[in-house]
Amino acid sequence: MMQQYEQATFAGGCFWCMVKPFDQYEGVINVVSGYTGGHVENPTYRQVCSGTTGHTEAVQITFDPKVISYKKLLDIFWQQIDPTDGKGQFADRGDSYRPVIFYHNEFQHKQALASKQALQESGRFNKSIEVAIEPVLTFYPAEDYHQNYYTKKPLHYNEYYQRSGRGQFIAQHWPKNK
């Protein structure tokens, strides 16, 4: 019997910081850092950072929906970002770092819209939720040195995670005991 995996694609600022949170869950098969949403084929990191490609840094997650739901992946996503900042995330500014849920089908589209509305209505944030919800376009994996960066360069990763402001924001807004 063939395994039926699905994909989810999220942008939440620097893709280095978006891999580890998903990587730790059972049912997540693979998390790939890459670029999507733009008009340049096979962009490089340097091109994407230049802001001329239209691409956004993102992660594409292959998951087993029998083990982990798309809704759970959305919950994990929201807790990695500042959902009120649509112009970038933390120290990273500009379109290549904007937060986006890229949906792969109508089911994901509806789930994404519902989760965004639920977060807005929760009152957790006193500003509007500014995360875009867009159909996924071609996803281009980033260069090898960007893949699983948190395992390859843990000291640099942890320093960046804290200095960018992400660690403090997440601890303040998404405490583990709530």
DRENLUM-718434 format. One line per 8 residues: number of its first residue (from 0); for each residue x, y, z of N, C-alpha, C, O. Coordinates in steps of 0.001 Angstrom, whole numbers, padded with zeros to 6 digits. Layout:
BEGIN
NUM) X:Y:Z:X:Y:Z:X:Y:Z:X:Y:Z; ...
END
This chain:
BEGIN
0) 000837:-001179:000000:000000:000000:000000:000888:001251:000000:001844:001342:000770; 000564:002200:-000863:001387:003391:-001003:001011:004445:000042:-000164:004697:000306; 002055:005052:000628:001855:006100:001632:001409:007385:000946:001985:007772:-000070; 000402:008044:001481:-000105:009289:000919:000359:010471:001770:-000258:010797:002784; 001429:011093:001354:001919:012275:002036:001347:013521:001378:000935:013490:000219; 001326:014617:002129:000874:015900:001620:001959:016932:001874:002942:016665:002566; 001765:018121:001300:002718:019200:001522:002013:020429:002075:000845:020687:001785; 002750:021172:002871:002319:022463:003403:003477:023418:003191:004635:023027:003337
8) 003181:024672:002847:004232:025650:002603:003929:026929:003376:002856:027520:003256; 004918:027332:004173:004768:028507:005029:005982:029416:004906:007113:028943:004787; 005743:030716:004935:006808:031706:005004:006637:032472:006301:005549:032956:006613; 007720:032576:007054:007652:033268:008334:008946:033978:008665:009472:033861:009772; 009453:034718:007690:010734:035379:007892:011860:034454:007473:011704:033646:006558; 012978:034575:008138:014150:033755:007806:013802:032271:007857:013315:031775:008873; 014055:031566:006756:013673:030148:006732:014482:029296:007695:014032:028215:008075; 015664:029749:008103:016429:028990:009091:015596:028741:010343:015651:027663:010934
16) 014821:029753:010743:014061:029685:011995:012728:028961:011849:012022:028749:012834; 012386:028585:010624:011096:027942:010396:011196:026427:010242:010171:025752:010147; 012402:025887:010217:012577:024443:010032:012428:023688:011348:011618:022767:011455; 013210:024080:012343:013260:023365:013622:011888:023171:014269:011597:022074:014746; 011031:024204:014302:009737:024021:014969:008889:022884:014378:008163:022210:015109; 008980:022673:013075:008194:021611:012438:008915:020273:012486:008285:019220:012589; 010231:020323:012412:011071:019132:012324:010887:018189:013506:011128:016988:013384; 010468:018713:014630:010414:017910:015854:009124:017089:016016:008987:016336:016980
24) 008182:017233:015077:006890:016561:015237:006825:015246:014485:007284:015134:013348; 006251:014267:015135:005985:012988:014490:004987:013228:013361:004011:013959:013529; 005234:012617:012232:004369:012787:011078:004917:013791:010079:004474:013838:008932; 005885:014598:010516:006582:015490:009589:007712:014674:008977:008625:014231:009674; 007638:014485:007674:008602:013643:006969:009853:014428:006607:010971:013930:006745; 009659:015664:006141:010779:016463:005661:010391:017944:005701:009231:018294:005481; 011366:018805:005982:011169:020251:005923:012302:020815:005069:013477:020663:005400; 011936:021462:003974:012917:021996:003030:012830:023518:003016:011745:024081:002876
32) 013964:024176:003162:014043:025629:003027:014105:025977:001549:014767:025290:000771; 013411:027051:001162:013445:027428:-000240:012769:028759:-000499:012572:029578:000398; 012422:028939:-001769:011855:030200:-002242:010613:029918:-003073:010565:028946:-003827; 009605:030779:-002930:008394:030629:-003725:007688:031979:-003850:007971:032922:-003112; 006768:032039:-004799:005940:033213:-004959:006442:034235:-005951:005782:035247:-006185; 007596:033988:-006538:008185:034987:-007422:008150:034627:-008890:007481:033676:-009296; 008882:035403:-009690:008843:035254:-011145:010170:034781:-011744:010259:034624:-012962; 011198:034550:-010933:012503:034110:-011426:012633:032605:-011198:012411:032119:-010089
40) 012992:031872:-012251:013189:030427:-012114:014519:030142:-011433:015519:030812:-011691; 014516:029138:-010558:015717:028692:-009852:016520:029850:-009244:017709:029992:-009529; 015884:030669:-008417:016599:031817:-007856:017672:031374:-006858:017579:030306:-006255; 018666:032204:-006705:019688:031980:-005683:019337:032805:-004454:018499:033705:-004517; 019969:032499:-003364:019774:033253:-002128:020105:034726:-002349:019366:035608:-001912; 021206:034981:-003021:021626:036363:-003291:020571:037105:-004106:020273:038267:-003828; 020002:036433:-005117:018962:037065:-005937:017713:037375:-005103:017148:038464:-005202; 017295:036419:-004290:016098:036615:-003471:016320:037765:-002487:015436:038600:-002297
48) 017493:037808:-001865:017800:038886:-000920:017833:040257:-001588:017622:041273:-000926; 018092:040293:-002881:018142:041575:-003593:016753:042208:-003715:016627:043404:-003978; 015722:041396:-003522:014355:041900:-003577:013806:042065:-004980:012762:042692:-005161; 014486:041518:-005977:014059:041710:-007367:013372:040490:-007977:012941:040542:-009129; 013262:039396:-007227:012717:038154:-007787:011237:037956:-007500:010578:037163:-008173; 010711:038662:-006515:009334:038449:-006082:009176:037249:-005161:008076:036986:-004674; 010257:036517:-004915:010193:035312:-004080:010222:035654:-002593:010714:036704:-002182; 009687:034744:-001816:009675:034818:-000367:010399:033594:000174:010215:032489:-000336
56) 011217:033780:001199:011829:032628:001868:010709:031844:002538:009859:032412:003224; 010722:030536:002329:009653:029698:002865:010188:028319:003207:011319:027969:002868; 009352:027543:003884:009656:026132:004106:008521:025309:003519:007347:025664:003622; 008907:024198:002901:007912:023272:002383:008015:021991:003194:009070:021364:003283; 006892:021627:003777:006827:020506:004707:006101:019350:004041:004984:019505:003548; 006738:018204:004032:006078:016973:003611:005627:016275:004890:006425:016047:005800; 004343:015940:004946:003813:015371:006182:002829:014245:005891:002272:014134:004799; 002641:013421:006907:001682:012328:006842:000404:012790:007541:000381:012893:008768
64) -000661:013071:006782:-001885:013595:007400:-002575:012584:008325:-003479:012955:009074; -002164:011329:008282:-002721:010349:009212:-002092:010480:010590:-002625:009968:011574; -000943:011174:010657:-000218:011327:011916:-000300:012757:012456:-000455:012962:013660; -000197:013735:011570:-000268:015145:011969:-001163:015877:010975:-001005:015743:009762; -002090:016639:011498:-003062:017313:010627:-002510:018632:010089:-001576:019207:010649; -003100:019089:009007:-002752:020407:008463:-003105:021489:009490:-002372:022469:009626; -004207:021325:010203:-004586:022288:011240:-003505:022387:012311:-003198:023484:012777; -002932:021271:012703:-001839:021295:013694:-000630:022035:013131:000020:022794:013850
72) -000321:021818:011840:000793:022548:011220:000528:024053:011224:001441:024845:011454; -000727:024447:010968:-001086:025870:011044:-000865:026410:012459:-000341:027511:012627; -001258:025645:013467:-001058:026071:014853:000428:026272:015148:000806:027243:015805; 001261:025366:014668:002709:025479:014867:003218:026734:014158:004006:027492:014723; 002768:026953:012924:003182:028116:012146:002905:029418:012890:003801:030246:013056; 001666:029596:013335:001297:030850:014003:002203:031140:015183:002500:032299:015473; 002645:030093:015864:003437:030272:017082:004925:030498:016814:005724:030528:017750; 005306:030657:015534:006704:030931:015179:006923:032354:014683:008059:032753:014424
80) 005847:033120:014550:005936:034417:013873:005256:035520:014680:004577:035266:015674; 005463:036756:014215:004650:037881:014668:003581:038063:013595:003854:038659:012553; 002377:037562:013829:001353:037591:012792:000807:038985:012491:000036:039157:011546; 001199:039979:013285:000724:041343:013043:001671:042149:012152:001406:043316:011862; 002756:041543:011725:003760:042233:010912:003817:041620:009518:004466:040593:009318; 003154:042231:008569:003119:041729:007203:004264:042218:006335:004336:041868:005157; 005165:043026:006898:006258:043632:006117:007591:042927:006303:008612:043387:005790; 007594:041830:007020:008815:041092:007324:008635:040428:008669:007539:040432:009230
88) 009700:039862:009182:009621:039239:010492:010868:039575:011286:011992:039281:010879; 010636:040199:012431:011676:040520:013391:012763:041372:012719:012440:042429:012177; 014007:040962:012733:015085:041780:012165:015088:041764:010641:015744:042600:010020; 014382:040846:010041:014376:040698:008576:013197:041449:007982:012043:041181:008318; 013493:042389:007100:012454:043246:006534:012351:043030:005031:013306:042597:004386; 011194:043334:004491:010993:043281:003056:010169:042087:002604:009878:041172:003374; 009803:042129:001326:008916:041107:000761:009474:039697:000848:008707:038742:000972; 010775:039544:000787:011327:038184:000829:011207:037556:002214:011454:036362:002382
96) 010827:038365:003209:010647:037859:004572:009213:037995:005078:008957:037812:006268; 008287:038311:004193:006902:038509:004625:006284:037168:005043:006658:036122:004513; 005353:037198:005977:004703:035959:006407:003551:035588:005470:002688:036411:005166; 003561:034335:005022:002541:033863:004081:002214:032404:004369:003097:031603:004677; 000935:032076:004264:000514:030678:004199:000232:030417:002722:-000686:031000:002145; 001026:029542:002119:000828:029172:000720:000030:027870:000706:000524:026828:001138; -001189:027934:000216:-002029:026732:000248:-001875:025915:-001042:-001645:026454:-002124; -002012:024594:-000880:-001841:023648:-001989:-003160:023195:-002599:-003178:022660:-003708
104) -004265:023404:-001885:-005577:022977:-002390:-006661:023763:-001643:-006368:024536:-000731; -007893:023553:-002040:-008996:024320:-001441:-009204:023977:000035:-009585:024843:000822; -008963:022741:000410:-009066:022358:001822:-008088:023186:002660:-008467:023744:003690; -006844:023264:002222:-005852:024050:002954:-006233:025534:002963:-006047:026225:003965; -006764:026012:001840:-007176:027414:001759:-008221:027714:002837:-008095:028694:003572; -009241:026878:002926:-010301:027082:003923:-009770:026980:005351:-010143:027768:006220; -008904:026009:005581:-008308:025844:006912:-007464:027065:007293:-007511:027532:008431; -006693:027576:006327:-005844:028744:006577:-006695:029966:006912:-006406:030687:007867
112) -007747:030196:006123:-008639:031332:006384:-009294:031214:007753:-009381:032196:008490; -009750:030022:008092:-010403:029810:009386:-009430:030014:010540:-009799:030594:011561; -008192:029546:010391:-007221:029697:011480:-006829:031166:011660:-006633:031628:012784; -006718:031888:010556:-006394:033317:010634:-007521:034077:011337:-007268:034926:012191; -008748:033771:010975:-009904:034419:011596:-009973:034079:013082:-010248:034948:013909; -009725:032828:013416:-009765:032424:014825:-008701:033158:015636:-008956:033577:016765; -007507:033312:015058:-006457:034040:015771:-006847:035508:015941:-006645:036086:017009; -007400:036105:014900:-007826:037508:014981:-008882:037686:016075:-008827:038632:016860
120) -009834:036770:016111:-010938:036868:017073:-010537:036472:018489:-011263:036764:019439; -009394:035814:018640:-008967:035351:019964:-008603:036497:020904:-008640:036336:022124; -008254:037651:020342:-007845:038772:021170:-006421:038659:021677:-005990:039497:022469; -005675:037650:021246:-004289:037473:021685:-003427:038669:021285:-002496:039044:021997; -003751:039260:020138:-003006:040422:019643:-003964:041593:019503:-005117:041419:019110; -003479:042793:019829:-004357:043967:019758:-004230:044696:018421:-004743:045804:018266; -003552:044081:017462:-003457:044606:016099:-004007:043546:015153:-004193:042392:015540; -004265:043944:013912:-004819:042982:012967:-003769:041967:012524:-002570:042247:012515
128) -004244:040807:012165:-003379:039732:011668:-003069:040032:010206:-003979:040152:009385; -001783:040152:009882:-001344:040621:008567:-000668:039535:007723:000118:039854:006830; -000955:038297:007984:-000354:037188:007229:-001149:036977:005947:-002372:036848:005978; -000447:036944:004825:-001094:036698:003539:-001424:035215:003394:-000741:034357:003953; -002474:034930:002639:-002848:033553:002302:-002949:033508:000782:-003814:034150:000187; -002049:032736:000159:-001928:032745:-001293:-001757:031320:-001818:-001276:030448:-001095; -002147:031079:-003069:-001899:029757:-003646:-000397:029541:-003827:000337:030470:-004164; 000044:028326:-003605:001464:028018:-003771:001829:028068:-005259:001059:027648:-006122
136) 002995:028580:-005521:003559:028551:-006870:004727:027571:-006833:004900:026858:-005844; 005515:027527:-007874:006665:026630:-007882:007553:026922:-006679:007869:028075:-006386; 007948:025861:-005991:008840:025975:-004840:010236:025554:-005283:010425:024473:-005841; 011203:026416:-005027:012597:026136:-005384:013399:025915:-004110:013535:026835:-003304; 013936:024705:-003911:014761:024481:-002723:015955:025428:-002687:016566:025716:-003716; 016277:025903:-001493:017443:026777:-001307:018722:025947:-001416:018688:024717:-001458; 019816:026638:-001460:021126:026009:-001528:021323:025065:-000346:020731:025261:000715; 022146:024050:-000528:022351:023015:000490:022742:023581:001853:022284:023083:002881
144) 023584:024617:001873:024044:025119:003167:022916:025723:003996:023077:025905:005203; 021765:026042:003370:020620:026562:004117:019750:025446:004708:018975:025693:005632; 019870:024231:004187:019003:023137:004633:019392:022690:006041:020566:022457:006330; 018389:022575:006912:018590:022135:008298:019706:022917:008977:020549:022350:009672; 019696:024213:008766:020764:025077:009264:020937:024945:010776:022057:025014:011283; 019851:024759:011482:019933:024682:012940:020750:023485:013415:021287:023509:014522; 020853:022441:012595:021674:021278:012972:023117:021429:012495:024032:020874:013104; 023325:022171:011416:024675:022348:010859:025476:023407:011608:026677:023246:011825
152) 024816:024476:011998:025475:025612:012664:024668:026032:013890:024136:027142:013932; 024574:025146:014895:023679:025432:016017:024020:026703:016795:023112:027404:017242; 025300:027015:016968:025644:028231:017712:025205:029478:016947:024610:030385:017529; 025491:029526:015669:025093:030678:014858:023575:030772:014782:023011:031860:014899; 022916:029640:014586:021458:029610:014530:020855:030180:015817:019988:031052:015764; 021313:029690:016968:020751:030131:018252:021012:031614:018501:020147:032319:019020; 022204:032088:018130:022513:033503:018291:021580:034342:017410:021016:035339:017862; 021427:033928:016155:020554:034657:015235:019108:034652:015749:018442:035688:015742
160) 018631:033497:016189:017264:033345:016691:016993:034331:017820:015928:034947:017866; 017946:034481:018723:017768:035387:019855:017961:036858:019450:017150:037709:019814; 019015:037152:018711:019315:038544:018346:018275:039149:017408:018075:040364:017399; 017620:038310:016627:016611:038824:015692:015373:039334:016412:014598:040108:015850; 015185:038901:017659:013998:039260:018427:012926:038177:018410:011929:038277:019125; 013126:037153:017604:012137:036086:017480:011962:035327:018802:010838:035105:019251; 013067:034937:019410:012988:034147:020646:012211:034847:021739:011361:034241:022391; 012501:036127:021944:011823:036895:022986:010336:037065:022664:009488:036928:023546
168) 010024:037365:021401:008628:037552:021004:007825:036270:021243:006727:036316:021798; 008367:035145:020829:007657:033871:020973:007464:033534:022449:006386:033100:022857; 008506:033734:023242:008389:033452:024681:007323:034336:025327:006600:033895:026220; 007230:035582:024872:006254:036519:025445:004825:036215:024996:003899:036262:025806; 004641:035905:023719:003287:035750:023180:002769:034311:023104:001563:034081:023007; 003675:033366:023147:003262:031961:023035:003902:031132:024149:004564:030132:023872; 003710:031539:025408:004338:030756:026482:003846:029308:026469:002682:029026:026181; 004751:028422:026784:004458:026978:026703:003343:026549:027644:002621:025595:027354
176) 003195:027237:028761:002214:026778:029749:000819:027345:029531:-000067:027113:030353; 000599:028078:028452:-000759:028603:028202:-001512:027727:027244:-002665:028014:026921
END
